Structures are given as C-alpha cells and as structure tokens.
Amino acid sequence: MSTPQFWSTPLRYLRWASHEKPAIFWSLVIGSMGPVALVGLPPIRRALGDVDPEPIPMSYPIPSGPRKIPRGYEDQ
C-alpha cells in the first residue's frame, strides 16, 4: 500500500496544490492563520498601546431615593 502524496512529500504537494487548486490552497492557508492570530495578536496589540475595555456591567445600578414619576403622559 502506497502512502498518500501529501504525507510522503508535503512541500511538493503544497506547491502542486497552489498551482492546480489555488482557491482551496489559499483558503486553507488563511484559515490556518486564525488560531495563530488568536495566540499572537493580543501581546502585539498591548505592546502597541491598545488597552482592554472595561467589563460590561451585569446589572443596572439602582438609584437611591424615591422614583421620579414623569409628568405630562397621563391619559385624558
């Protein structure tokens, strides 16, 4: 049983795929950059001075004192 072409000569197969099937080849190249960017971009972003935003509040602050009822919206 012969080994698949990719596993026997991966660089030669990638060169062939880039010429014969460029859409598939480049979509895989760009897609494989996602996990790399997930690990590599945050330190680069912080080094350039970008800061993380404050966390979004999970509850609405309750005002102190009695509730002010709006005027002018009564039914006639």
NUVEX-13614 format. One record per residue (C-alpha): residue number from 1; residue in three letters; x, y, z. Coordinates in nm, 2 decimals. Layout:
NUVEX-13614
ATOM     n   res       xx       yy       zz
ATOM   NUM   Ala        X        Y        Z
...
end
This chain:
NUVEX-13614
ATOM     n   res       xx       yy       zz
ATOM     1   Met     0.00     0.00     0.00
ATOM     2   Ser     0.15     0.33    -0.10
ATOM     3   Thr     0.14     0.64     0.12
ATOM     4   Pro    -0.06     0.94     0.01
ATOM     5   Gln     0.13     1.20    -0.18
ATOM     6   Phe     0.08     1.47     0.09
ATOM     7   Trp     0.25     1.27     0.37
ATOM     8   Ser     0.54     1.15     0.16
ATOM     9   Thr     0.63     1.49     0.01
ATOM    10   Pro     0.43     1.77     0.18
ATOM    11   Leu     0.61     2.06     0.02
ATOM    12   Arg     0.59     1.92    -0.33
ATOM    13   Tyr     0.22     1.86    -0.27
ATOM    14   Leu     0.16     2.21    -0.14
ATOM    15   Arg     0.34     2.35    -0.45
ATOM    16   Trp     0.12     2.14    -0.67
ATOM    17   Ala    -0.20     2.24    -0.49
ATOM    18   Ser    -0.11     2.61    -0.50
ATOM    19   His    -0.09     2.59    -0.88
ATOM    20   Glu    -0.37     2.34    -0.96
ATOM    21   Lys    -0.62     2.43    -0.68
ATOM    22   Pro    -0.54     2.78    -0.57
ATOM    23   Ala    -0.88     2.86    -0.41
ATOM    24   Ile    -0.87     2.56    -0.18
ATOM    25   Phe    -0.50     2.61    -0.10
ATOM    26   Trp    -0.53     2.98    -0.01
ATOM    27   Ser    -0.85     2.92     0.19
ATOM    28   Leu    -0.66     2.67     0.40
ATOM    29   Val    -0.36     2.90     0.44
ATOM    30   Ile    -0.58     3.19     0.55
ATOM    31   Gly    -0.80     2.96     0.77
ATOM    32   Ser    -0.49     2.82     0.95
ATOM    33   Met    -0.38     3.17     1.04
ATOM    34   Gly    -0.68     3.21     1.27
ATOM    35   Pro    -0.55     3.01     1.57
ATOM    36   Val    -0.21     3.16     1.52
ATOM    37   Ala    -0.36     3.51     1.54
ATOM    38   Leu    -0.56     3.41     1.85
ATOM    39   Val    -0.24     3.35     2.03
ATOM    40   Gly    -0.01     3.61     1.87
ATOM    41   Leu    -0.22     3.92     1.83
ATOM    42   Pro    -0.31     4.01     2.20
ATOM    43   Pro     0.05     4.07     2.31
ATOM    44   Ile     0.13     4.27     1.99
ATOM    45   Arg    -0.18     4.48     2.04
ATOM    46   Arg    -0.09     4.55     2.41
ATOM    47   Ala     0.27     4.64     2.30
ATOM    48   Leu     0.13     4.90     2.06
ATOM    49   Gly    -0.07     5.07     2.34
ATOM    50   Asp    -0.42     4.93     2.29
ATOM    51   Val    -0.59     4.85     2.63
ATOM    52   Asp    -0.87     4.61     2.71
ATOM    53   Pro    -1.21     4.79     2.76
ATOM    54   Glu    -1.38     4.79     3.10
ATOM    55   Pro    -1.61     4.49     3.15
ATOM    56   Ile    -1.98     4.55     3.07
ATOM    57   Pro    -2.19     4.58     3.39
ATOM    58   Met    -2.40     4.27     3.46
ATOM    59   Ser    -2.67     4.46     3.65
ATOM    60   Tyr    -2.83     4.81     3.63
ATOM    61   Pro    -2.74     5.04     3.92
ATOM    62   Ile    -3.04     5.10     4.15
ATOM    63   Pro    -3.07     5.48     4.22
ATOM    64   Ser    -3.11     5.59     4.58
ATOM    65   Gly    -3.42     5.78     4.69
ATOM    66   Pro    -3.78     5.77     4.56
ATOM    67   Arg    -3.86     5.72     4.20
ATOM    68   Lys    -3.94     6.03     4.00
ATOM    69   Ile    -4.27     5.98     3.80
ATOM    70   Pro    -4.27     6.16     3.47
ATOM    71   Arg    -4.53     6.43     3.41
ATOM    72   Gly    -4.74     6.50     3.10
ATOM    73   Tyr    -4.82     6.15     2.99
ATOM    74   Glu    -5.14     6.10     3.18
ATOM    75   Asp    -5.44     5.96     2.99
ATOM    76   Gln    -5.73     6.21     2.93
end
